[in-house]
Amino acid sequence: MSGEEVVAPVAETTPAPALGEAMDLMTALQIVLRKSLAHGGLARGLHEGAKVIEKHAAQLCVLAEDCNQPDYVKLVKALCADHNVSLLTVPSAKTLGEWAGVSIMYS
């Protein structure tokens, strides 16, 4: 052991607005998702999300508007409505994946 401290690289993030400064919904959602991920409170995907919603443990559900699976969208909306879970939509699945810490690789 050399006694040197190893500093982990810090990921580039968008700075949060200063206190009292106006914030739009997407910026607030990004901050909430980042904090939820850091504290282990984020369920990702249909299977994980459905389990949490059915246990009445979900506070918020986020769905991408560009989802091309109509059955998926119908199921998520119905689950949220049945269990009184708030549903937010974001324009892009890719952006939502980045905010939720999902690395997506396309070939």
Buried (B, 14 or more C-beta within 10 A) or exposed (E): EEEEEEEEEEEEEEEEEEEEEEEEEEEEBBBBBBEBBEEEEBBBEEEEBBEBBEEEEBEEBBBBEEEEEEEEBEBBBEBBEEBEBEEBBBEEBBBBBBBBEBEEEEE
